[in-house]
Amino acid sequence: MLETLDTVRTLQRKLYLKAKREPTFRFYALYDKVYRHDILEKAYRLVRSSNGSPGIDDVSFKMVEQGVGINQFLTELGKDLKEGTYKASPVMRVMIPKSDGGQRPLSIPIIKDRVAQMAVKLVIEPIFESDFVETSYGFRPKKGAHDAINEITHALLSGHTQVIDADLSKYFDTIPHAKLMKIVAERICDKGILKIIKMWLKAVIIEVDKRGKRKVIGGGKNSRFGTPQGGVISPLLANLYLHILDRIWERNNLASKMGARIVRFADDFVVLCKSDVDRPLALIKKILGRLDLKLNTDKTHIVNAWNEAFVFLGFELQMRKSWKSGKFYPHVQPAPKSVRKIKQAVKEVTGRTYTSIPMEDVIMLVNRKVRGWTNYFHYRNSSRRLSYVKNFVETRVTIHLRKRHKIRNYYRGFNLFPRRELYNKYGLYKIPTTAKWV
């Protein structure tokens, strides 16, 4: 395993350094790396770690491992890739509920396609990573949401307090294939890589209704737009397409000329301006227009961070005055929407319908949801809202115990199940409430 990691890392490092040294170099011999066994093995482990649902063929990871076995599975996939007999299977469309009541489409490839996509991603990502600018934080190695928030706070502190809170209209569904492939081809001229990426972009999309009936709802050879959310390689391609916006901004030194800094996380971005917002906003619209993209006018707002808060990546940000020092600072805490979301999640798994399952399973479900939320939001000035969520979780678990043991009296229930027992006896995850103040 260590040997596999070392060989893959060595290849990635070589590709990155070559791309960094020669910004105009086009890579022409990459496809043979994709079906190397060490690449496929690493790709499988990465895909397996997410433990995603089966695709349209209903084949799960467990079925692969208990059936032909991982080694045989990867050998057969490698052979198909090498001999050119590999074909992308249809993806399964499922709808994921959004917090605003809407639904987001998610397209799930079969496991074989996920591994193949990850293998290609392992090979080509270092090349594009060498080109991405510092203010792009989404879906990149060693970068994350907290880095983007830090960049925003630095901009706010330097006087960039007029904020264009941008929202792209149906971004993943509107990326034009031809222009995207042209951008990929700026760095890669290997026909095998270009062909397989195009194959995934045009994969047939199938929806399964409640009766189990399958229906083709998109994709296919005639499709011209979109990179389906849910594919392993889709985030990289989506990030690459919007890199054009970053590149124009950087090469023309617009951060200095216009006093406007862009901070982007995939298709979410804000433009932080020192004063004038009209010129930067007009230019953003012009660049997006050339990319065949457009802003969602209903969700794009201009905010003065001195007077009101704006939300980015689940955090609420606003300039405030410290009651201790009297100095102004960027206050960062979980947005109300993020708090409502975790409250609803906890409420669901502590509801009356869960009183019939073992208490340890209920606690496990609560802990799983709360721990992930806390790991993300235990940051900067979030202590007060972390305390609020902690109190809410304790109350919900106590109410659940009262219903489970048929104790009608509210106060008696809280006396029988004191907070310390929730942690010591039942093993509830204790939310830390001392986020580091910055």
N, C-alpha and C positions, 0 to 999 in steps of 0.2 A: 504493500500500500504506500509506504513512504517513498519507494523507488518510483512508483507511478506519479505521485505528487511532484517529485523532483523533476522528472522528465517533462511533465506538462508545464511546470513553472518555468523551467529553463527555456522552453520553446516560446512561451508567452513573453518572457523577458527579452529574448532576441528580437521578436517581432516588434515589441514596443520601442526598443532602442533604435532599431532600423527606421521605424516610422518617425520617431522623434528627430533623428539626425537628418532625415531627408523628407521634408514636409510635402514634396510633390511626387514622391516615388509611388508607383502603382504596383501592387503586389500581384504577381502572375503565377505563383506556384504554391497554392494553399490547400487546394482540395484534397491532395494526397495526405495531408495531415489530419483531415477530419475523420477518416476511417482507420487511423492508427488505434490499436487496441487500448493503449494507455489513455488516449483522449476519450474514447468511448466509455472506458471504465470510470474515469473521473466524471464524465457527463452523467452516467447512470447514477452514481452516488449523489450527485447534486440534485438531480431530479427526484430521486427516491427520498431525500431528506425532507422534501416538502409534502410527501405523502398525499399527493393529489388524488382526486376521484378518477375512475376509469373514463375513457373516452367513448366514442360511438360503438366500439367493438366490445365494450363491457369487460375488457381484460384489465385486471388489477395487478399491482406489484406483487401481491401474494401469489397470484396465479402464475405469474412469470417465474417467480423464484421456486415455487413448488412443482412447476411443470417442466419446461425445457431447462430451467436454470439460468442464472445470470450469464455465465460464460458462453453458453450456446446461443443465448439470445443476442449477445453482443457480437459474436462471431458471424451469425447470420445477417445482422444489420450491417456489419462492416463489409461483408461480401456484396450485399445489395448496393451499398454506396460505391464500392470500388468498381463493380461491373456496370454501374449505371442503370440497374434495374429497380432502384429505389423509387417509389411513388408515394407522394403525400396522401394520406387518407383524409376523408371528410372530418371536419371538426364538429363537435356537438355544442349547440347554442343553449345556454341556460341563462335565466334572468335572475340577477342578484338584487334584492331590495336595497334601496338607498334611504338614508335618514330623512330625506325630504319627501318621502312617499313615492318617489319614482322608482324606476328599475334600470339597472345597468347591465347591458349584454356581456356575457362572458363566453368565450369560445374555447372549448376544451379539446386539445388534440389527443390522439391515442398515445400510449406510453412510448411506442417505437418512434413516433414523430417528435415527442418531447426530448428524447435522448439525442436524436439526430440534430434537432435545433440547438440543444445545449452544446453538442460537439462543435457545431459551426460557430456558436457564440464564443466558446473557449479560444478558438483560433483567430477570429476576426476582431474581437473586442479590444485586445491590446493595441491594435492599429488605430482604431477610432479613438481610444482613450488618450492616445498621444496628441490628438487634435482638439479634444474638448477643452473649453475654457474653464477657468477656476470658479466662475460663478454659476456653473451648472452642477447640480448636486444629486439629481435623481438617477436611480438605477446605475450607479457607478461604484466601482470597488473603492473601499476605504473612504467613502463619502456618504452622508446621510442627512436626514431631516434636521437634526440639531445643528449641523454645520451650516445649513441654509439659514436657520433662525439666527445663528451667531452673526452671519454676514449681514443680515437685515438690521440687527441691533447696532452693528458697527456703522452702518449707513445712517441710521437714525441719529446716532450720537454725533455724526459729522455734519448734521444739518439737513439730511435728505428726508424731510418729514412730510412732503407732499407725495402721497402714495397712489399709484395707479394699480389697483387690485384687479388684475386681468383674469378673464375666464374665456377659454377657447370653446367655440361651439362644436360639439361632437368631434373632437380632434381625431381620436383613433379611427373613426369611421370615414373621415374625409381626406386622409393622406393620399395624394395621387400616386399611384404605383410608378408611373413613368418618371416623374420628378424624383421620387425616392430612389429608384434604381440608378438614376443619373448621379445622385450624390454618393451612393455606394460605390459606383464605378469610378469616382474621382480617386479612390484609393485602391480599389480592387478590380483587376481586369481578368481574373481567373474565371473562365467560362463556367466551370463546375460550380463554384460558389454562387455566381450570379444566377445560374439556372435554378439551383435548389431554393434560393431565397424567393425567387419569382414564383416557384411552385407553391411555396407556403402561403404567399400573399393571395394566390388564386385558389386556395383550397375551398372545396365546396362546404357550405355551412348548412347543417341539418338541425332541425328542431324536433324534439320528441314531445308530443302532447300528452295529456293526462291518461289517455287510452293506450299509450304506447305506440301510436302511429307516427311514422317518420315523414318529415316533409322538408324539401330543399327550400331554404329561404334566402340564399345568397351565395356569393362566391362563384367559382367556376371560371372558365377561360375568358369570359366576356367581362368579368369584374375589372373595374379600373381604379377603385378607391378603397382605402381602409387596410389597416393591419389589425387583425382580430385580437382584442384583449383576451389574455389567457394563454397565448402562445409564449413559449420560453424566450423566443428571440424578438417578440414584438416590442418590449420595452426598449431594447437597444435600438431598433429601427426607428421607433417613435422619437427617441432622444436624439438620434442622428439627424432626423429631418428638421427638428427645431434648432439644432446646432447652427443652422444658417443664420438665424436671428442673432444668436450670441456672437457669431463670427463677424457679421456686419457691424455690430455694436463695438466689438473690440478693435477690429482693423481700422475703423474710422475714428477711433478714440472718442466716441460719443459720450462716454461717461464723464469725460472732462469738458468737451465742447458744449454739451447740453446740460451738464450738471445732473445727469440721470443715470442711475445704476440699476442694472437688471440682476435679479436673483431668481434663478429658475430651478424647479424640481420637476423634471419630466414636462408635462403639459401645464403645470401650475407655475405661474410666475408673477412677480410684482416688479414694478418699475418705481424706484425711489428717487424723487426729484428734489432739488434744492429750492426751486421756485416755480418756474414755468412747467406746466404739465401738458399744455396744448401741443407744442412742437414734438415732444417725445411720443405722445399718444398718436399724433398724425403719422409719424414715421413708423411706429409699430404697426398701424393699420396698413400702411403702404407695403411694408415688407411681408406681412402676413398675406396680403392680397396677391403678391407675386408667388407665394407658396400655395395659393388656392385655399387659404384658411381665412377664418374671420373670427372676430371677437363676439362673444355672446353679450349683446348690449344690455340685456336685463340683469346680468350678473357681474358685469364689469363696473367698478365704482372708483371714484376719486375721493381719497380720504386725507384729511389733515390730521396727522397722528398726534398733534397737540390737543385736538378737540374731541376726537373719537377713535375708537379701536378698529382694527381690521384683523381679519382671520387668515392665517396661512398655515397649511399642513396641520390643522387641528388646534393650533395655538392662537390665542388672542394677544395682539400686541398694541401698545399705546405708550406715549410719553407721559410719565408721571413725575411728581415731585416727592422725594424721600422725606418722610416725616422726621427722620433722624438727622440727616445731614443738610437737608434743604436743597440738595442738588437734584437736577432732573435726570431721569434715566429711562431706558426702554423697559417697560413692565411686560413680562412674558408669563402667561399662565394658560391652562387649558381653556379652550373656548366653551361657552355655555352649551353649544351643540355637542361637543365632545363629552361633557359631563352628562348631558341627557342620554347620550348613547350608552355609556357604561351603566347608568342607572337602569335603563330599560333592559339591558342584557342581564343584570343581576336580578332584576324583578322577575324576569321570565323563568330563570332556573331556581328561584325560591318560591314560586307560585304554588297554589294548592295542588295542582296536578302532579307535582314532584314529591308529595308526601308519601307516595306509595313505594318509592325507590329508597335504597339504603342511604342513611344520612351521610356516610363517608363519600358516596357518589355525588351527592348534592354539593358537599364542600369542595370536592375535586373540581366540579364544574364552575363553581363560584371562583375558586382560586385561579383556575386557568384563565378566566376572563379578566379578573381583577389584576393579576400579576402582569399580564401583557400590557394592559392599559397603564399601569403604574410605572413599568419600566420605561415607557415612552414619555410619560408626562412628569416623572420625578425629576424636574429640571427647572432651573432658574427661579422664578418667583411664584411657584405653584403650591407652596405650603398650605395656604388657606383653602384652596379648592381640593387638595389632597385630603385635608382634614374633614372637609364636608363629605367627600365620597366615602372615607373611612367610616364616619358616623352612619351614613346611609346603609353601607354594607352590613355593619353590625346590627342595625335595626331590622333590616330585611331578614337576616339569618335568625334573629330572635323571634320575629313574627312567624317565620317558617316553623321553628321548633314549637312554638305555642300552638300552631294549627296541627302540627304532627301529633302532639300529645293531647289535643282537644282541650286546651286551657283557654277558656273564653275571656277571663279577666285579664285585661291589658297589663296592669301593674304587677299582678301575680306572675305573669309570664316572664316579665323582665327581672323579677326577683329570683325566680327559679333558674333562669339562664343568664347569670351575670356575664359581663363582657369578657372577663378574664377566662371564663370557662370556654367561650367560643374559640379562644386560641389554645389554651392548655389541654382541653379535653377533646375538642372537635377538630383542631388543626387548621382553623381559618387563617388564611394568609394575612399578616398584619401590614397594612399599608403604611409605609414610612411617610411622615408628615413634615420632614425637615429638608425640603429641597434646597439646594445651594443657592443662596441669594446672590444675584449679580447686579 
